Amino acid sequence: MYADTWGSYGGPANNNPYKGPVASALRDLGVRFQLTYELDYFNLSLHANEWDLVVFDNLNFGSGSYFDDIYDYAQGNGRLIMSTWLYSGSTYEYLWNHLGFTKANNTYNDPIPFYLWEDTHPIFTSPVLIDTWNMSTPTLHPFTTDAANLTALDNGTVLAGYSTVPSKTNASIILGPNGQFLTNSMLLTEYVNDTDDSTYPDCYELWMNEIAFMLRPFINHPSNIQFEGGSTGHAITWHPTSWSPTEYAILVDGEVAQTETWSGEAIVFNVDDLLPGTHHVLLEVSDSLGYAAVDEVIVLVEDTTLPTINSPANVTIAAGAAVSVTWTAYDLFPDSYRLLVNGTEEIAEGWDGAAVAVNVENLEIGVYNFTMEVIDTSGNRDSDSVMVTVTAGILGLDPTTLLLLAGVGVVIVVVVLLFLKKRGAGAS
C-alpha cells in the first residue's frame, strides 16, 4: 500500500497515513499490509514481493515516473486499486488503457460530488451498506487537482460518475478488465463527510468496500478434460486465491459432490469415476466476508470400447429336451442385452454385466440361430451366435456339446440325467 500525506495542509484524513482511511480500513478488515509513504520505497516493495493487492493512494506527490512499474505489475495479473491526481497526463495513456479508460477530458480543483450509478454493486453494499445516492465533501482546496473526468473503454465498467445520468463518460469509479483493477478518478481520501449518517467518513467506508471486493476469491480456469472411460489419472486442479478463505464446494452436473473447509490451498478433484457423457464440474470458493468465486470445467468421458462376449459351442439336443446356453460378457458400462432367435427379437432387458443364461426347451425339430447382443451405455455393442440343432430322438444328442462352460455343463448333465431316469422308469 502507498499513501502519501497532505503535507503542510494538515488535512484530517491522511495527515498520518498510518491512521488514514486506507490503513484503517485494512486493519478493520483484518488484512495484513505493508504501508509506505515514500515512492522510492513503494517501488522497491512492489518488486521485492508478491502481493494479493496493491492500493495506490496518491494525493500529493508526483508519481508518474513509477507508473511503468505499476503497469508491469498490472500486466502480471496483479490486482490494483488506484487513486491519483495524474489522470490527465497523456504520457500515461498506456497504463490508463490497460486499466480500462482513457485520460481525463477535464479535471477539477475541488473534490466535487459523485453519484453511485450502480448502487447495488458490492463496492457500495459489502461489508458496509453505503446508504446514499451521492458522496460529497467540504471544499478544502488542498490540491490543484482533486478529481478527473474519465471515459471508460469497452473493457471497463463504470460504477459511479459526476452526473446524475449514467454514461461511459464523466466516470469517477471504473472497474477494469476481468474485475482486476479499480480506479477512483477522484482523490477518495478527501471525502471525509458522513453523507449517509453512518458515523463513519465516506472515504473510510468506500475504501473498506473496495478493498474487500478486490480481495474477493479468484479462481483460475483449468483446461477442459477429455478421456476414455475406465482410464485413470484424470483430475482437475484449481489454484484459487483469497485473503480470508473459508470453504469450498464442488458440484457435478448440479449435484454436490464434495464440500470442505478451505485454507487457501490448491483444490484437486479426481474425475476418473465419471460415467461416459459430458459433465459440468463446478467449483465455488468462499471467504469470510461472504464473497464467492466459481469456475466450471467441462469433462467429456468417452467410451469407444466395445463390450466383449464369449462364444459358447453350438448345441445339439433331442426334441423335448432342455438345455441352458450361457454367454459371459463384459463391459465397464453395461446397459442392456437382446436375444434374437432366427433374427427375431425374443428378449430385451437391462444388463448389469453379469453372465446371461438362456434356457432352451420345447423346440420343434430343426436348426435355430440364437444370437446374443450386449450393449453398453454409449451404444457400443457386440454379439455372438449359437446354433441349436433339435433332432428327432435322444440318441441324436451329443452330450459333449452340452459342456458350454465350466459349471453350466453340470446343470445340463443333471437335467439330462433326470430326464433319462424318468424315461427309463416309465418304460419298465
Residue, then its C-alpha position, 0 to 999 in steps of 0.5 A: m500500500y502507498a499513501d502519501t500525506w497532505g503535507s503542510y495542509g494538515g488535512p484530517a484524513n491522511n495527515n498520518p497515513y498510518k491512521g488514514p482511511v486506507a490503513s484503517a480500513l485494512r486493519d478493520l478488515g483484518v488484512r495484513f499490509q505493508l504501508t509506505y509513504e515514500l515512492d522510492y520505497f513503494n517501488l522497491s516493495l512492489h518488486a521485492n514481493e508478491w502481493d494479493l493487492v496493491v492500493f495506490d493512494n496518491l494525493n500529493f506527490g508526483s508519481g508518474s515516473y513509477f507508473d511503468d512499474i505499476y503497469d508491469y505489475a498490472q500486466g502480471n495479473g496483479r490486482l490494483i486499486m488506484s487513486t491519483w491526481l495524474y489522470s490527465g497526463s497523456t504520457y500515461e495513456y498506456l497504463w490508463n488503457h490497460l486499466g480500462f479508460t482513457k485520460a481525463n477530458n477535464t479535471y477539477n480543483d475541488p473534490i466535487p460530488f459523485y453519484l453511485w450509478e450502480d448502487t447495488h454493486p458490492i463496492f457500495t453494499s459489502p461489508v458496509l451498506i453505503d446508504t446514499w445516492n451521492m458522496s460529497t465533501p467540504t471544499l478544502h482546496p488542498f490540491t490543484t487537482d482533486a478529481a478527473n473526468l474519465t471515459a471508460l473503454d469497452n473493457g471497463t465498467v463504470l460504477a459511479g460518475y459526476s452526473t446524475v445520468p449514467s454514461k461511459t463518460n464523466a466516470s469517477i469509479i471504473l472497474g477494469p478488465n476481468g474485475q482486476f483493477l479499480t480506479n477512483s478518478m477522484l482523490l477518495t481520501e478527501y471525502v471525509n463527510d458522513t453523507d449517509d449518517s453512518t458515523y463513519p467518513d465516506c472515504y473510510e467506508l468506500w475504501m473498506n468496500e473496495i478493498a474487500f471486493m478486490l480481495r474477493p476469491f479468484i479462481n483460475h480456469p483449468s483446461n477442459i478434460q477429455f478421456e476414455g472411460g475406465s482410464t485413470g489419472h484424470a483430475i482437475t486442479w484449481h489454484p484459487t486465491s483469497w485473503s480470508p478463505t473459508e470453504y469450498a464446494i464442488l458440484v457435478d452436473g448440479e449435484v454436490a459432490q464434495t464440500e470442505t473447509w478451505s485454507g487457501e490451498a490448491i483444490v484437486f478433484n479426481v474425475d476418473d469415476l465419471l460415467p461416459g457423457t459430458h459433465h459440468v464440474l463446478l467449483e465455488v470458493s468462499d471467504s469470510l466476508g461472504y464473497a464467492a468465486v466459481d469456475e466450471v470445467i467441462v469433462l467429456v468421458e468417452d467410451t469407444t470400447l466395445p463390450t466383449i462376449n464369449s462364444p459358447a459351442n453350438v448345441t445339439i439336443a433331442a426334441g423335448a429336451a432342455v438345455s441352458v446356453t450361457w454367454t459371459a460378457y463384459d463391459l465397464f458400462p453395461d446397459s442392456y442385452r437382446l436375444l434374437v432367435n432366427g433374427t427375431e427379437e425374443i428378449a430385451e432387458g437391462w444388463d448389469g454385466a453379469a453372465v446371461a443364461v438362456n434356457v432352451e426347451n420345447l423346440e420343434i425339430g430343426v436348426y435355430n440361430f440364437t444370437m446374443e447382443v450386449i450393449d453398453t451405455s454409449g451404444n457400443r455393442d457386440s454379439d455372438s451366435v449359437m446354433v441349436t440343432v433339435t433332432a428327432g430322438i435322444l440318441g441324436l444328442d451329443p452330450t459333449t456339446l452340452l459342456l458350454l462352460a465350466g459349471v453350466g455343463v453340470v446343470i445340463v448333465v443333471v437335467v439330462l440325467l433326470f430326464l433319462k431316469k424318468r424315461g427309463a422308469g416309465a418304460s419298465 
